[in-house]
Each structure stands twice: as structure tokens, then as C-alpha cells.
Amino acid sequence: MQQELLGLIAETQIHAGTGRATGVIDLPIMREAHTGWPCVFGSAVKGALRCAAEQTPATRSWLADVFGPDTKNASDHAGALAV
């Protein structure tokens, strides 16, 4: 198994929301449970990477192997990429 560390820098503002509203705040930011610090979870990064890969026709042959099948067939197998 190969592992790599990847550092990312946001070139524009990002808002990694939790996906649920609480009170007057329409989309609160993701936070680590134990520190309360803002964070971007790996599932959000993996989704952004998959979206970028889907835009490149050359990646279609290995897309499902790396990221897993589409959501309709998600129970078929897991992807090889863990973020």
C-alpha cells in the first residue's frame, strides 16, 4: 500500500458547510469535534477531486477504481483512494 501526504492551498475562499441548517445560520461550517476548529473533511476533498477527474476524458478508464462507483452503484465496491 502506498501512502502520500498532500498539502493544499485554497486560491479562493471556500465554505465547507455541514449540509444542515441550525437556526438562523443556513449552512454552518464543518468543525473538528474535539477542538472546534474549522476543517475540511476528507470526503469533501475526495468529492472535489472526483469532480475534477470527471472533467478529464482520459481518466474515465480508472475513475471507478480510484474513487469507487457512482452513488447508484455505491454498494458494488469501495474506491482505492482514502482522503
N, C-alpha and C positions, 0 to 999 in steps of 0.2 A: 504494500500500500504506500502510495506516495502522498506526502503532505507538503503544502506550501503555505507561507504566510503572505497575505496580500493587504497592502495598505491602500486606502482610497482617500482622495481629496474631493470634496464637493465643489464643483466650479460654479454652481448656482445654489440658491437657497433650497433646502429640502424640508419637507414636513413629513416625518414618518408617523402617521396617525395610527391610533389603536383600532380604528374601524367601528367604533361605537361612541355614541354621544352621551355626555353626562351633564345634565342641567343646561345651562346657557352656553357651555363650550360645545361646539358642534363636532370637533374631532380632536380630542386630547392627544398629546404627543406620547410616544412609547417611552417608558421609563423602566430602568432596572428595578426589580422589586426590593432588593436589599440596600441600595444606595439612593434610589430616587433620581439618579442621574439620567438625562435624556440619552437614548441609544437608538440604533437602527438594528433590528434583529436580522439574523442570517436569512430567514425566509423572505424578507423584503428585498434583500440584496440578491438572493437567488432568483427571485421573480424578475428583477430588473435585468439581470444577466441573461435570463432565458428570453426575455422580450428583445433584447439587443441581438441575441443569436438568431432568433426567428426572422430578423430583418435581413440576414445574410443567406442567400440561396445555397452557398457552398456548405453550410452547416447542417442542412436538413438530414443528411445520412446518419449523423451521430447525435442529433438533438435528443431523441428519446433515451438513448443510452446514458447520456450525461445528466440530463435534467429529469428524466422519468417521463412516462406517457402523459398525454393531456388529461385534464381533470375528469373527462368522461370515462377514461380507462385507467384511472389512478391506482386501482387495486391490482393491476397486472404485475407491476414490479416497481421497486424504488429506483431513483436515479443514483448515479455513481458520485455525484457532486454533493458534498456536505459543506454548507457555508455557515 
